Amino acid sequence: MRQSLLNKGGRYFRFLIAGGIGISLYQALLIGLTEHGVWYVLSAAIAFFLYLCLSFPLQKYWVFRNKDKKYVKKQLIQFVFFATLGWVVNTYLLWTLVEDYHYWYLPVTLTLTTISAFLAIIIFTYIFRHRT
């Protein structure tokens, strides 16, 4: 029981580290591209694509320590589907809050990203669970 709690605690810590790396990459690209004249929605799309390329292997192999090759294709499809769904919802909310409600994009995207992280740990735990 105790070892199980340590493993789960370690997973959450690794998730925070990997998520921090992914979010930092995403935010740096979003801000950097937007501040250099790229439309913020296009910046978000580019940042998201590169986030996916980094995040899947980090989540699968490091955070969840899932080395199983049998389900990697299914996991990748599920990961991309849920990550894309989350990104579409986030981008829509970002666009709506910036364009319609005139909020500044930076605090909006930071808030939305934080909310997404809480949902992601639940979804990724399901996707990368160890099957017996």
N, C-alpha and C positions, 0 to 999 in steps of 0.2 A: 504494500500500500504506500509506504513512504517513498520508495523508489519511483513509483508511478507519479506521485505528486512532484517529485524532483524533475522527472522527465517532462511533465506538462509545464512546470514553471520554466524550465530551460527552453521549451518550445516557444513559450510566450516571449521570453527574453530574446530569442533568436528572431521571432516574428517582428518584434519592435526594431531590432537592428536592421534586418533585411528590409522591413517597411520603411525605416528611416532612410536607408540608402536609395530605395526606389522612389520615395516621395521627394527626396532631395534632388535626384536626377530629374524627375518630372517638373518640380517647381523651378529648378534652375533653367531648364529648357523653356518652360512656359514664360517665365519672366524675361530671360535673356532674349528669346526670339521676339516677344511682344514689345519689349523696350527698344528693339532694333527695327521696328516698323512692320513686323509680321502681325496680321490680324490675330487677335487672341484666341479665336476658335481654331484657326489653322495651327497656331502654336500649340494648343492643347492636343490636337490630333497627332502632331509630330512627337510631342513629348510622351504621349500615351503609347505610341508604337514602340518607342525605345524603352519605355518602362516595361512593356510586355516582354521584350527580348531579354531584359535583365531579370525580371521578377520571377518568371516561371522556373528557371533552374535554381534560383536562390530558394524559392519556396519549397520546391519538390525535394531537392537534394540536401539542402542545409537545414532549413527550418523544420521540416517534417521528417527529415532523414529517411526518405522513401527512395530506396535505390532500385526498386522493382522496375524492370524494363517491360514487363508484360502489359501493364496498363498505361504506359506513357502516352500513347496516342490518344486514348480516351481521356486521360487527365489533361492533356494539352488542349483538346477540344473543349472540355468543360471549363478549364481555366480561362481560355480566351473568350468563351461565351459569357461567363459571369463577369469577367473583367470588362469586356466590351459593353455589356448591359449597364454595369455600374458607371462606366465612363460616359456612355450616352446620357444617362440620367444626370450625372454630374455636369456635363457640358451644357445640357439643356437648362438646368437650374442656374449655372453660371451665366449663360447667355440671358436668361430671363431676368435675373437679379441685376445684371449690369445694364442691359438695354431698357428694360421696363421700369425698374425701380431705382436706377442710377446709383447703385452701390459701386464702390471701387472693386475691381476684379481681384485684387490681391487678398484681402481678408475673406472674401467670398470663397475663393478657391482653397484657401487654407482650412476654412471651416468644413467645406464639403469633403475635402480629403480626409480630415480627421474622422468624420462620420463614416466614410467609406472604409476606413481601416477597421473599425469595430465590426462592420458587417463582413469584411473580408476574412477575418480570422475564423469566423463561423463557417463560411462557405469553403475556405481552403482546407479546413480540418476535415470536412466531408470529402472533398476531392482527393486529398492526399492520404486518406486513412489507409492503414495497412490491412490488406485483405488476407484472409487465411483460407 
